[in-house]
Structures are given as structure tokens and as C-alpha cells.
Amino acid sequence: MEWVKEYWWVIVILLMVGVLMNVYKDLKRIDHKKYMDNKPDLPPHRDFNDKWDDDDNWPKKK
């Protein structure tokens, strides 16, 4: 177990490579063309910040 103390960084790198390989494989399975063809419509964005524009409480500059 002495080698674990000296080469812990190798284990971390191998773990990160494994995670990246799994992410790559999962991303390759996604069919983006099929998603774009069947993409759901988003509802219109409702923003109520326009009401705050009328309430200008800043002092008037002279």
C-alpha cells in the first residue's frame, strides 16, 4: 500500500479518463437530428420587468 501514497495521482487520472469515456459514449448515443425534428414549442417568455421601468424613483438630474 506504499505505492498508493506515491502514485495516488495516477488513480485519479484513470478515474477521470473513465468518466470522460463514459460521457463521450453517452453523448454519441444522442440523436440530435431526431430531437430537432420533434422539438417541443416553447411558450412565449413573460417578463414583468417592464412594469418597473415606469416606477423611476431616481432623483432628477439638474
N, C-alpha and C positions, 0 to 999 in steps of 0.2 A: 504494500500500500504506500510505500515511499514514492513510487513513481507518480501517484495521483497528486501528491503535493507539488511535484516539479512540473508535471505536464497537464495541469488542470485546464489550461487554455486550449489544448488540443481537443479535449472532450467538449468544451463549449463551442469550438469551431465546427466539430462534427455534428453537434446538435443543431446549430444554426443552418448548416448545409442541408440537413434532413428536413427542417422546417421549410426552407426555401424550395426544395424539390417538391414537397407536398403541395405547397401553394401554387407552384408552376403547373403541376399536373391538374389541380382543380381548376385553374384558370383556363387551361387548354380544353376542358370539357364544356365550357360555356359556349353556347351558340349565339353569338351576338346578332347575327342576321335574323334569326328566328325571333329574338326578343324585340328587335327594332320593327319587325313586321307586325307583331302583336302587342306593341307598346300601349298601355292604357293612357287615355287622355287625362291630363292633369286639370283639376278645377282652376278657375281663374284666381289669381293671387289677390287677396283682400288686404289692403294696407290702410290702417286708420290713422296714420301719421299726418295725413293732410288736414285733419281737424286741429292739430296742434299748431299748424302754421298760422292760423287766424289769431291764436292767443299769444300775441307777441308782448311779453312783459318787459322787454329790454328798454332801458331809458333811451329817449330820443337824443341823437347827436345834434349839437348846435352848429 
